[in-house]
Amino acid sequence: MQCRRGDGGGLTTDARSVVDTAEIGNYHYGQNHPMKPHRVRMAHNLIANYGLTKHMQIFRPRLVEWEELTRFHSDDYIHFLRLVTPDNMHEYLRQLQRFNVGEDCPVFDGLFEFCQLYASASIGGAAKLNEESADIVINWSGGLHHAKRSEASGFCYVNDCVLGILELLKKDQRVLYIDIDIHHGDGVEEAFYTTNRVMTCSFHKYGEYFPGTGDIKDIGYGEGKNYAVNFPCRDGMDDESFTTIFRGVISKIMEHFAPGAVVLQCGTDSLSGDRLGCFNLSVKGHADCVAYVKSFNVPTLVLGGGGYTLRNVARCWCYETSVLTGIDVPDAMPYNDYFEYYGPEYRLHMPVSNMENLNTPSYLSEMKHMLYEQLKQIEPVPSVPFHQVPSTLQTEEKEAAARDAEQDDPVMMDVSGDKQVPFLEKPRHPAEYYD
């Protein structure tokens, strides 16, 4: 979905766009695998039957070529994904091990087309934001945040989050990545660990839990020091605790970093009752984070992510679509193609469990204080009112100058390997980008 900004600085409903990726539900990881792409089809169907699509622009992005995926991923990894199938995988035993493709990330029919589809939606959504034809773009099939440059991980093959951010960096000086999946957004953090043009912020379960990264002491390196923000959480995280820490940390980040665009990963495995999760958030609590990010009026790419109790994934992403469009929807669920999945309640909002919240006030206060101290190390950028949006299109003259500057700029290696991403040398402000 996409949105445009009204003359008064607010978002108009037709400025929100949703990428039509319901066909992602045609792909299957396997009968016993917890990742079910079918959940995206369920979410889209529920969104449509609530009438929310009338308030958004629906678009199908251009399918990206394999070369475009190598803006982040290695050529040989993408080449492997293009060639391997269930019928020939016995010919690729070394590559399967090398690229970590197997039990968690299986080979299935149409694997590469699946990757193309969700990555195209995130790249295309970011391009919409760059063109300023939208202020909010939603891709519920995206958010596969664990994939590394040359490695599948955690049910993720191609990291559409990174590819979307790279697209946004063509225009924006600073991009903020926020992750509310229960699992640490390790693939995205790793990709931008050494740059100050991207800040990554992840709220996640930490400890003996996949992927085992995201300590509060992991803050970035070199030019990227203090630009990786991690809030490690414990079991039983509830709405009140989560929204309090989220609002506090994000407000400080907005103050110090002032991003030109936001990528928000909305994994729903942080919901109460998730098949693989251990948090206790309600749909409303999860959506409150989305609403808070929206309140800053910064162009935002909204992505899906984890979520393994299908009916709750669809409930959450449908409700968050209503939040993003500003359209109130009733709790009583309209009839839809998957109505029987939501019984016997047939409601959008379900009660949470009575599990204990191990995130004590003292623990949360300590973590929050440490992050505030980290963010103080970043000099606040020049004041930029969040209600303003940059002018629509650059003139041809400015575009030509930008192209020339990009050719002349030195490059810096990103942490993931030998991929080169342009950065300016010795910026006058640690988070500002100068001509």
C-alpha positions, -999 to 999 in steps of 0.1 A, spaced: 0 0 0 11 35 -4 2 70 9 8 105 -2 11 136 20 -17 161 20 -11 199 16 -13 203 54 15 178 60 -8 150 71 -12 117 53 -40 113 29 -56 79 27 -48 73 -9 -11 80 -1 -9 45 14 -1 16 -9 -1 -21 -5 20 -43 -27 -2 -71 -41 18 -102 -30 -11 -126 -22 3 -150 -48 32 -156 -23 7 -180 -8 13 -203 -37 47 -213 -23 53 -240 3 83 -246 26 69 -281 33 41 -297 53 58 -297 87 77 -264 83 64 -236 106 68 -209 79 36 -207 59 35 -181 31 -2 -188 30 -6 -164 59 0 -135 35 -29 -145 14 -51 -148 45 -40 -113 56 -47 -98 21 -81 -115 20 -91 -102 55 -79 -67 46 -100 -67 14 -131 -80 32 -128 -52 58 -130 -28 29 -95 -14 35 -83 -18 0 -107 10 -10 -86 34 9 -52 24 -6 -35 22 -39 -28 -14 -49 2 -20 -71 23 -48 -85 60 -40 -87 83 -49 -115 99 -83 -109 135 -76 -102 162 -94 -122 187 -116 -104 215 -91 -108 195 -66 -87 196 -90 -58 234 -89 -59 234 -53 -47 237 -71 -13 240 -108 -19 270 -125 -36 267 -135 -72 274 -172 -65 247 -174 -38 221 -159 -60 232 -181 -89 228 -211 -67 192 -201 -57 183 -197 -94 195 -232 -102 187 -255 -73 154 -274 -72 141 -304 -52 149 -326 -82 185 -316 -87 196 -307 -51 216 -339 -49 240 -322 -74 246 -293 -51 255 -309 -18 286 -287 -12 266 -256 -20 237 -266 2 261 -268 32 280 -237 22 249 -215 18 231 -230 49 202 -243 28 186 -273 43 162 -280 72 154 -245 84 157 -230 48 147 -259 26 147 -262 -12 112 -261 -26 95 -257 -59 97 -221 -72 122 -211 -45 139 -184 -66 106 -170 -79 95 -168 -43 126 -148 -34 121 -126 -64 85 -119 -55 89 -107 -20 122 -88 -27 107 -71 -57 79 -58 -35 103 -43 -9 126 -28 -36 96 -15 -56 80 -1 -24 112 18 -15 113 31 -51 77 44 -46 89 63 -15 118 77 -34 95 89 -61 73 105 -35 42 89 -50 37 74 -16 45 81 21 37 46 34 41 14 15 31 -20 29 46 -53 19 34 -80 42 53 -107 23 86 -90 32 106 -86 64 129 -116 60 156 -101 81 179 -131 89 194 -137 54 231 -129 51 251 -119 21 260 -155 12 238 -175 35 202 -184 41 191 -182 78 160 -185 99 136 -192 71 150 -163 51 168 -166 17 171 -131 3 172 -101 27 145 -78 13 149 -54 42 185 -47 33 177 -44 -4 149 -19 4 172 1 26 198 2 -2 171 15 -26 161 42 -1 198 53 4 198 64 -33 178 94 -21 178 96 17 208 106 37 198 85 67 175 55 70 162 40 102 154 3 105 131 -8 133 124 -44 141 96 -57 164 99 -93 155 106 -115 185 139 -126 168 169 -102 165 172 -86 131 207 -99 127 210 -99 89 201 -62 86 223 -52 115 253 -70 101 248 -55 67 250 -19 80 272 -24 111 299 -1 99 280 28 85 263 59 101 238 63 73 216 34 86 206 30 122 192 -4 131 170 -8 162 158 -42 173 135 -52 202 138 -89 206 141 -119 229 177 -124 239 195 -154 255 193 -190 244 171 -181 215 176 -179 178 197 -162 164 216 -156 197 227 -121 187 215 -86 197 233 -80 230 228 -44 243 266 -41 240 265 -47 202 265 -11 191 282 -10 157 318 -5 146 339 22 131 318 49 115 288 28 126 296 28 163 264 36 183 242 32 152 232 -3 161 206 -2 189 196 -34 206 170 -38 233 173 -74 247 140 -86 262 129 -115 283 100 -139 282 64 -127 288 68 -92 274 34 -75 277 18 -45 260 25 -19 288 62 -28 291 68 -31 253 50 1 243 67 21 271 102 10 261 94 13 224 81 48 226 110 60 248 138 45 226 122 55 193 116 91 204 153 94 214 164 79 180 142 103 161 156 132 181 193 122 175 192 105 141 163 123 122 159 97 95 147 106 60 129 73 57 120 44 80 118 7 73 96 -10 99 97 -48 103 64 -60 119 71 -97 127 41 -111 146 59 -139 164 60 -114 193 23 -118 198 8 -139 226 2 -175 216 26 -176 187 38 -211 178 75 -202 181 73 -171 203 74 -164 241 61 -128 243 26 -118 254 17 -89 232 -19 -83 220 -26 -72 184 -34 -37 198 -1 -36 217 18 -46 186 -1 -21 164 6 7 189 42 5 178 32 9 142 9 39 151 38 55 170 62 53 141 34 66 118 30 96 141 64 110 130 52 114 94 84 101 80 81 81 47 79 45 58 82 10 42 62 -14 64 72 -51 61 60 -84 75 83 -108 91 79 -138 115 46 -151 127 37 -188 130 1 -189 143 -15 -181 110 -49 -167 121 -31 -143 145 -7 -131 118 -36 -122 95 -55 -105 124 -25 -84 133 -15 -73 98 -51 -65 89 -55 -44 120 -21 -27 114 -33 -19 79 -63 -2 94 -40 18 117 -18 29 87 -48 39 66 -65 57 96 -97 37 90 -114 22 121 -126 -14 118 -150 -34 140 -138 -62 161 -164 -85 147 -149 -102 117 -166 -99 83 -171 -131 63 -140 -140 43 -124 -169 24 -108 -182 56 -136 -174 80 -134 -209 97 -98 -203 107 -109 -176 131 -135 -195 150 -150 -199 175 -146 -162 183 -145 -147 148 -130 -115 162 -100 -94 153 -88 -90 189 -81 -119 211 -72 -120 249 -35 -125 258 -24 -153 281 -17 -151 318 21 -159 315 45 -141 338 63 -111 325 100 -116 334 108 -81 322 108 -64 356 106 -26 358 141 -24 372 155 -45 343 137 -24 317 148 8 333 184 -3 333 183 -13 296 166 19 286 191 40 305 220 22 288 205 29 254 198 65 262 235 69 271 245 52 239 223 76 218 238 106 236 270 97 219 254 107 186 254 144 180 218 155 172 215 163 135 204 197 124 167 203 133 144 188 107 106 191 114 91 156 110 59 169 94 78 181 63 86 160 33 114 168 8 103 184 -25 88 161 -51 114 156 -78 150 167 -83 156 188 -114 175 172 -142 205 194 -133 205 181 -97 201 145 -108 231 149 -131 251 164 -102 241 136 -79 252 110 -104 286 128 -109 290 130 -71 282 93 -67 309 84 -93 335 105 -75 327 94 -40 351 69 -23 336 36 -13 337 18 20 334 -20 25 303 -31 43 307 -56 71 291 -85 52 321 -89 28 334 -73 -4 302 -56 -15 308 -19 -20 284 8 -9 290 45 -15 297 66 16 311 101 19 346 104 33 349 123 67 314 137 69 312 169 89 285 155 110 285 118 120 250 113 107 247 140 80 255 137 44 270 167 26 275 176 -11 
